[in-house]
Structures are given as structure tokens and as C-alpha cells.
Amino acid sequence: MSGNKLRAAILIISETASQDLSTDKCGPILQDVFRDDGGDQWEVAETKIVPDSILDIQSAIKQWSDGEDALNLIVTSGGTGFAVKDQTPEAVSPLIEKHAPGLVHGMLAASLAVTPFALMSRPIAGVRNKTLILTLPGSPKGAKENLQSVLKLLPHACVQAAGADSRAIHVGGVKKLEEDAGVPSGAASVIGSKTEGHAGPKAHTKPEDRPQSNDPSAGPTRRHRTSPYPMLSVDEAVKLIEQHTPPPQTILAPVNESLIGHILAADVHAAESVPAFRASIVDGYAIKHPQSGKFEKGTYPVALVSHAQAGEVQPLQDGQIARITTGAPLPPGATAVVMVEDTVLVAKTADRAEEKDVEILTDAVRPGENVREVGSDVQAGDVILRKGEGITAHGGELGLLASVGTAEVLVYRRPVVGVLSTGDEIVPHDRPGALRLGEVRDTNRPTLLTAARNAGFRAVDLGIASDKPGTLETTLRTALSTVDLIITTGGPTLERSLGGTIHFGRVSMKPGKPTTFATVPFKDPGTGRRETRVVFSLPGNPASAVVTFHLFVLPSLHYAAGVRPVGLPRVMVTLEAEVRLDAVRPEYHRVVVVARGDGRLYARSTGMQRSSRIGSFRGANGLLCLPAGEGTLGKGKKVEALLMGQVVGEV
């Protein structure tokens, strides 16, 4: 080191610049990065330009990293792409003694936030002797972004590589290292300034030191500077939703396809027996046992034919048989059916169109054989479906109701959902043209409409409400007359404008802390009856909105529709990789749940879980229920998950 500064070298790898030094743009830019962003910790001691030659590259690196006066850091620029002459990774990799894949990941992540073509770079990072080596892209912009993304972490790495006592360096823990390096906690510190704009909100004062309005109906000039609502757990929030969601209402519904998804509000009794007549269960011949009880094999005349169709059937006389098809009614007097396989045709009628005489080859047929008796499936008056059972699209409930002649049943009415976006900055997602400064495409409304419909509920698009005074109130009042539950993203003034009651306004969870649940009184103008409507104000970030829909809105809809149990099904899954816990709040981590050949369910993360990142739901069919805590849950750990969709099967 020179004084207290770390010594760095810049190696430019370029055929053009090696022949004409004036064409080099990267060297000066990297010098500026060390000076402006290095926190006065760096001295650029050496610079050099070499052609795209493995030997030249290796010679320069060895000169700076081998020997007593080795430099702390070497950064190269150029030759990391896929061109024929790009050989920097091939030159540097054999020289590395300890690879540093974390630094490679950090640089790639920073560039990927800018352009997908960042993945076309092939960076290398690692230590040779006591020198840290990084390979940067050849473009000035890419080289600058890559170095900036990791520069604040490099002093720590260089000091360790130089032989410093690691135990002494880490005595203050990771928090102390982050403070010394001047980087925030979490992933943003690793992937550079391009992601720092997505870091969580940071307050610089304490809640107890802030003046706060004590008038809950105050306008924005005297609004609360911190939330007036206590922080509840998820379980406490769900209990309040159960307590304040209006009880389900009952309606008489016709037995048709519209019944699917409803829950029965009363037992259903069979109005008719099934079958309603004695029927054959095989193709064959109806026979009549004599009074002696013993049927004799032999040749019998075919007196009549019974098909599976409506119509009168003549009685069967002693000594006669009747040809019968599966499901057809037995002729009066018939006692059993002989399978066609146990017979032989003896003679046909004169027109040869029908059977005249048939030989029965067995005398072992007993009374009632191959006959489905009246009411053998369902007896009239039997309970065929119980209160609380659902009418499913994949079950046989609808067919069972139809089979006994049920015309209508008492069910719980399914609540209608309205989805509203609020804010003058929100524009329809499909509006043509580029966004103007400050405009945001409405992703939450179509996402939540889809989620409600996929859950089996009718969802009404309430559009986008302006922030102008009175506009939001008018929109909400109109919506209350047509829907039972409103989902907004943005937090309308429910107490002041609509006389509603907010039951909670904050939940200890990640994502989704600022979720609000309220009920609003409503008087039906047609009947004059007073009712209660439910309003959920979900967080504006897309991932937060979807998570809180599943955790809070869906249970409320289930309570109102008579569905039990409420909410998403819970399963145990095995982690495919380590998952970091949040130290303060339980987290609902988006995952893909797969079923493997060993009969177990496995979960893999969808990646970065930032609440504004709706892409974290791409392919996700589950939410890991992670407790608050320090550290991580390791690969192979079993964790509870909520299933949002169908489980994917993998061999």
C-alpha cells in the first residue's frame, strides 16, 4: 500500500488502442471511477494497454501480482465477449488461485438491470497470490457500471487477500462491515446503484418524535405522519376479517351449469328413486322363474323385445323370454336376466329380422340376477347432498341432482367483487403510446380481476378513479350498489367520506404491510334494507397486491360464500435451495411447487422478491410461509406453503 491507500492497476485489452493510445476511452473513465466513487481509498499505480493476446495479458498480470511489491487490485477492460479475438477470460482464468463468483454475479446483475445483453459478457474474478483480479467489459459504459457495482466491497476483499486477520476484520459483524463500506443491507448493496432505487423506504426520525394529527377525519394538511393503526399479525387480521365479513345470504338456484361453484345451504333430499324401474344391467334375455323356483335350461320362444327407451312393455308369460338391452326396463313378471353369452340362437322369424327361438345354456340363473332393482342407487327421500357441500365442475354433484329430478336447491349466494384503481397518475395498461413523466400503467386492476375470477367469483371492473375531490367518493358509492366487496389499491378515505369502519390498517408481513380492511354501511335503495359492504385497500406494489388478495380478500369471499375451509390450501414442501429470512416480518415468498417421483412436494424460488416486481409471480403456484428470524432456512428444510394453483409434476 501507498500510505493508507490500496494500489490498483488498469489493464486495457484492445488491438486498436494498443496501436493508437488516443483511441482508449475506458482507461480515463475507470480512473475517474476510482477517484470519484472509491472513497479516497485507492491509488491507481499502474496503467497499461495490450493487444488481444493471451501471452501479453498474462505477462502484465504476472508483473503486477507476483513478487513482494504486488498490487492490491488489477482491473482489465476488454476481450470478455464472444468475438474470435476475445480471449481475456481464457488468459486470466489459469492465473486465478481463488475464484470469486460472488463478484461476478454482482457485476452481471448490475448490468442486467440495464440491458439483457449483459448476459453476453464473460467476466472472471478471483485472487492470484495477494492480488484481486477483475475483468470488465470493453465498452466504457459497461466497464464503468461493472466497477461501480462492486467497488465499495473491494477494499474488504483486498485487505483479506493481502493477509489481514479475518477474525479481527469481522469482529463487528456484517452490519459493521456494511457501515464501513457505505453499502445498504440486502441485495441492493451487491448489485449496484441501478437497484438502489428499489430499496425500501427509510425514515430518519423516530415515531415518538413526530407530531401527529389526532383528528382521524383531518384532510391532508393535518394528516397522520405515521400510521394510526396498530401492527397486527396475519392471524389476527384474518380473525377480524372472519368477524366482520357479513354472513352468507341464501338463494334458490336452478339446477344447471350456473350452479357450479356454489355451496349448498341445506340438505338435498331425493324426490325420486334411482332407478325408478327394474332395469337390466347386461344385454341378454329376461326370463321368468316358475313357481317351483327352478329355471330349466332349454329352448324358449322370444316373445318380445325391451329396449332402453320410454314406452309400454308387455308382461312376460310362463315359458317365454324377452330380448333385452342394457338399461332397459324388465317386462312385468320377469325375474332375472340371462347374459347373451349364455345363449345360442336356434331360429329366426320368417322375415329373418328378429330372433324366434333361443336356447338357454344354463340353469344356474337365480331370481334377481343381472337386475338393478328400484331405488338400488338412491331411494326417494334419501339425503343425497349435505349442507356445506360444494357443486364442483369436476365432481358428479350436478349429475346426481339431475338424476333424482331436483329442479332447484338452496345455496349461499356468491358475492360479487368490484376492482377499482385510484390515482390521477394511473393510466390503462393497454393505452397506446409511451408513458409521460409520472404516469404508471395499471397492472393491479387486470391482475386482481383475473385472480378473483379464477377463484370462481364474478368480478366487475370499476375502472380508474381520479384523486379529484368527490370523484373517488362518487365512484365508491355507485359501486356499493352493484357489488358486495370492493378491492382498491391506494387507500380511499373510507371513514371520512363513506362512514366506514377500518378494522385494521397495518399487518406485520412481507410484502403487504399497508393492507387495510374496512366495512361500509349501505342502504339498498330498492328494498330499504341496511346492509354491509366490505372494502379492501391493498398495497399499490403489484406483488404485494397479489399476495394480500390471497391471504385476506380470498378468505373474506369464502366466508361470504359459505366456503369452508377458507383461503388457499396449505401443504408442506421441501426447499430446493437456501432461503433468507427477514429479521422483522414473516414473509410470503413466491415459489414454484413441483411434485417429484419420490411422492414429495418441492419448492423453488421465483427469484428476487421485491414487492414492486410482479415478475416474481411468473410461474409461481405457491407462497412459502417464512417466519421472521435471522439467517436462512437451508436446502432440504420442510416449510409450510399456500397453494395458489395446480402443482407441477416432475420426474
C-alpha positions, 0 to 999 in steps of 0.5 A, spaced: 500 500 500 501 507 498 500 510 505 493 508 507 491 507 500 490 500 496 494 500 489 490 498 483 492 497 476 488 498 469 489 493 464 486 495 457 485 489 452 484 492 445 488 491 438 486 498 436 488 502 442 494 498 443 496 501 436 493 508 437 493 510 445 488 516 443 483 511 441 482 508 449 476 511 452 475 506 458 482 507 461 480 515 463 473 513 465 475 507 470 480 512 473 475 517 474 471 511 477 476 510 482 477 517 484 470 519 484 466 513 487 472 509 491 472 513 497 479 516 497 481 509 498 485 507 492 491 509 488 491 507 481 499 505 480 499 502 474 496 503 467 497 499 461 494 497 454 495 490 450 493 487 444 488 481 444 493 476 446 493 471 451 501 471 452 501 479 453 495 479 458 498 474 462 505 477 462 502 484 465 498 480 470 504 476 472 508 483 473 503 486 477 501 480 482 507 476 483 513 478 487 513 482 494 511 489 491 504 486 488 498 490 487 492 490 491 487 490 485 488 489 477 482 491 473 482 489 465 477 492 460 476 488 454 476 481 450 470 478 455 465 477 449 464 472 444 468 475 438 474 470 435 479 475 438 476 475 445 480 471 449 481 475 456 477 470 460 481 464 457 488 468 459 486 470 466 482 464 468 489 459 469 492 465 473 486 465 478 488 461 485 481 463 488 475 464 484 470 469 486 463 468 483 460 472 488 463 478 484 461 476 478 454 475 479 454 482 482 457 485 476 452 481 471 446 483 475 448 490 475 448 490 468 442 486 467 438 491 470 440 495 464 440 491 458 439 483 457 445 483 453 449 483 459 448 476 459 453 476 453 459 478 457 464 473 460 467 476 466 472 472 471 474 474 478 478 471 483 485 472 487 492 470 484 497 470 490 495 477 494 492 480 488 484 481 486 483 480 479 477 483 475 475 483 468 470 488 465 467 489 459 470 493 453 465 498 452 466 504 457 459 504 459 459 497 461 466 497 464 464 503 468 457 500 471 461 493 472 466 497 477 461 501 480 457 495 482 462 492 486 467 497 488 465 499 495 466 491 497 473 491 494 477 494 499 474 488 504 476 483 499 483 486 498 485 487 505 483 479 506 487 477 500 493 481 502 493 477 509 489 481 514 486 477 520 479 475 518 477 474 525 479 481 527 476 484 520 469 481 522 469 482 529 463 487 528 459 483 524 456 484 517 452 490 519 459 493 521 462 491 515 456 494 511 457 501 515 464 501 513 463 500 506 457 505 505 453 499 502 445 498 504 443 491 507 440 486 502 441 485 495 441 492 493 448 493 496 451 487 491 448 489 485 449 496 484 446 503 484 441 501 478 437 497 484 438 502 489 432 505 487 428 499 489 430 499 496 425 500 501 423 506 504 427 509 510 425 514 515 430 518 519 426 520 525 423 516 530 415 515 531 415 518 538 418 524 535 413 526 530 407 530 531 401 527 529 394 529 527 389 526 532 383 528 528 382 521 524 377 525 519 383 531 518 384 532 510 391 532 508 394 538 511 393 535 518 394 528 516 397 522 520 405 522 519 405 515 521 400 510 521 394 510 526 393 503 526 396 498 530 401 492 527 397 486 527 399 479 525 396 475 519 392 471 524 389 476 527 387 480 521 384 474 518 380 473 525 377 480 524 376 479 517 372 472 519 368 477 524 366 482 520 365 479 513 357 479 513 354 472 513 352 468 507 345 470 504 341 464 501 338 463 494 334 458 490 338 456 484 336 452 478 339 446 477 344 447 471 351 449 469 350 456 473 350 452 479 357 450 479 361 453 484 356 454 489 355 451 496 349 448 498 345 451 504 341 445 506 340 438 505 338 435 498 333 430 499 331 425 493 324 426 490 325 420 486 328 413 486 334 411 482 332 407 478 325 408 478 324 401 474 327 394 474 332 395 469 337 390 466 344 391 467 347 386 461 344 385 454 341 378 454 334 375 455 329 376 461 326 370 463 321 368 468 322 363 474 316 358 475 313 357 481 317 351 483 323 356 483 327 352 478 329 355 471 330 349 466 335 350 461 332 349 454 329 352 448 324 358 449 320 362 444 322 370 444 316 373 445 318 380 445 323 385 445 325 391 451 329 396 449 332 402 453 327 407 451 320 410 454 314 406 452 309 400 454 312 393 455 308 387 455 308 382 461 312 376 460 308 369 460 310 362 463 315 359 458 317 365 454 323 370 454 324 377 452 330 380 448 333 385 452 338 391 452 342 394 457 338 399 461 332 397 459 326 396 463 324 388 465 317 386 462 312 385 468 313 378 471 320 377 469 325 375 474 332 375 472 336 376 466 340 371 462 347 374 459 347 373 451 353 369 452 349 364 455 345 363 449 345 360 442 340 362 437 336 356 434 331 360 429 329 366 426 322 369 424 320 368 417 322 375 415 329 373 418 329 380 422 328 378 429 330 372 433 324 366 434 327 361 438 333 361 443 336 356 447 338 357 454 345 354 456 344 354 463 340 353 469 344 356 474 340 363 473 337 365 480 331 370 481 334 377 481 340 376 477 343 381 472 337 386 475 338 393 478 332 393 482 328 400 484 331 405 488 338 400 488 342 407 487 338 412 491 331 411 494 326 417 494 327 421 500 334 419 501 339 425 503 343 425 497 347 432 498 349 435 505 349 442 507 356 445 506 357 441 500 360 444 494 357 443 486 364 442 483 365 442 475 369 436 476 365 432 481 358 428 479 354 433 484 350 436 478 349 429 475 346 426 481 341 432 482 339 431 475 338 424 476 333 424 482 329 430 478 331 436 483 329 442 479 332 447 484 336 447 491 338 452 496 345 455 496 349 461 499 349 466 494 356 468 491 358 475 492 360 479 487 367 483 487 368 490 484 376 492 482 377 499 482 384 503 481 385 510 484 390 515 482 390 521 477 397 518 475 394 511 473 393 510 466 390 503 462 395 498 461 393 497 454 393 505 452 397 506 446 403 510 446 409 511 451 408 513 458 409 521 460 413 523 466 409 520 472 404 516 469 404 508 471 400 503 467 395 499 471 397 492 472 393 491 479 386 492 476 387 486 470 391 482 475 386 482 481 380 481 476 383 475 473 385 472 480 378 473 483 375 470 477 379 464 477 377 463 484 370 462 481 367 469 483 364 474 478 368 480 478 366 487 475 371 492 473 370 499 476 375 502 472 380 508 474 378 513 479 381 520 479 384 523 486 379 529 484 375 531 490 368 527 490 370 523 484 373 517 488 367 518 493 362 518 487 365 512 484 365 508 491 358 509 492 355 507 485 359 501 486 356 499 493 350 498 489 352 493 484 357 489 488 358 486 495 366 487 496 370 492 493 378 491 492 382 498 491 389 499 491 391 506 494 387 507 500 380 511 499 378 515 505 373 510 507 371 513 514 371 520 512 367 520 506 363 513 506 362 512 514 366 506 514 369 502 519 377 500 518 378 494 522 385 494 521 390 498 517 397 495 518 399 487 518 406 485 520 408 481 513 412 481 507 410 484 502 403 487 504 404 491 510 399 497 508 393 492 507 387 495 510 380 492 511 374 496 512 366 495 512 361 500 509 354 501 511 349 501 505 342 502 504 339 498 498 335 503 495 330 498 492 328 494 498 330 499 504 334 494 507 341 496 511 346 492 509 354 491 509 359 492 504 366 490 505 372 494 502 379 492 501 385 497 500 391 493 498 398 495 497 399 499 490 406 494 489 403 489 484 406 483 488 404 485 494 397 486 491 397 479 489 399 476 495 394 480 500 388 478 495 390 471 497 391 471 504 385 476 506 380 478 500 380 470 498 378 468 505 373 474 506 369 471 499 369 464 502 366 466 508 361 470 504 360 464 500 359 459 505 366 456 503 369 452 508 375 451 509 377 458 507 383 461 503 388 457 499 390 450 501 396 449 505 401 443 504 408 442 506 414 442 501 421 441 501 426 447 499 430 446 493 435 451 495 437 456 501 432 461 503 433 468 507 429 470 512 427 477 514 429 479 521 422 483 522 416 480 518 414 473 516 414 473 509 410 470 503 415 468 498 413 466 491 415 459 489 414 454 484 411 447 487 413 441 483 411 434 485 417 429 484 417 421 483 419 420 490 411 422 492 414 429 495 412 436 494 418 441 492 419 448 492 423 453 488 424 460 488 421 465 483 427 469 484 428 476 487 422 478 491 421 485 491 414 487 492 414 492 486 416 486 481 410 482 479 415 478 475 416 474 481 409 471 480 411 468 473 410 461 474 409 461 481 403 456 484 405 457 491 407 462 497 412 459 502 410 461 509 417 464 512 417 466 519 421 472 521 428 470 524 435 471 522 439 467 517 436 462 512 432 456 512 437 451 508 436 446 502 432 440 504 428 444 510 420 442 510 416 449 510 409 450 510 406 453 503 399 456 500 397 453 494 395 458 489 394 453 483 395 446 480 402 443 482 407 441 477 409 434 476 416 432 475 420 426 474 
